[in-house]
Amino acid sequence: MADFLGEYVQEWAQANVHNYPLEDKAAEISRLVDQLYEDAFKIGFAPQDIDDLKVSVRDEIENYFEQVQDGDQGFKD
């Protein structure tokens, strides 16, 4: 389950993490994590499945967010 959930998180991040004003980064990451949990529950993941990986899910979203953000321009092409 953890491998499949990890793949789901990566795919979800690619589809949902976008440019956002850098000053609101922490709030946007929290919003994204909450939305990911909600979407995962809708497709059948149990709350325990995600809660077991809560720290790594947040890290994954934050890492992906860093990949699409650029310190000068806000968004990497």
NORWO-V167509 format. One record per backbone hydrogen bond with DSSP energy under -0.5 kcal/mol. CO is the residue of the C=O (numbers start at 0). NH is the residue of the N-H. If there is no record, write none. Layout:
CO_NH / CO_NH
//
This chain:
0_4 / 1_5 / 2_6 / 3_7 / 4_8 / 5_9 / 6_10 / 7_11 / 8_12 / 9_13 / 10_14 / 11_15 / 12_16 / 15_17 / 20_23 / 21_24 / 23_27 / 24_28 / 25_29 / 26_30 / 27_31 / 28_32 / 29_33 / 30_34 / 31_35 / 32_36 / 33_37 / 34_38 / 35_39 / 36_40 / 37_41 / 38_42 / 39_44 / 40_43 / 45_48 / 45_49 / 46_50 / 47_51 / 49_52 / 50_53 / 52_56 / 53_57 / 54_58 / 55_59 / 56_60 / 57_61 / 58_62 / 59_63 / 60_64 / 61_65 / 62_66 / 63_67 / 64_68 / 67_75 / 69_73
//
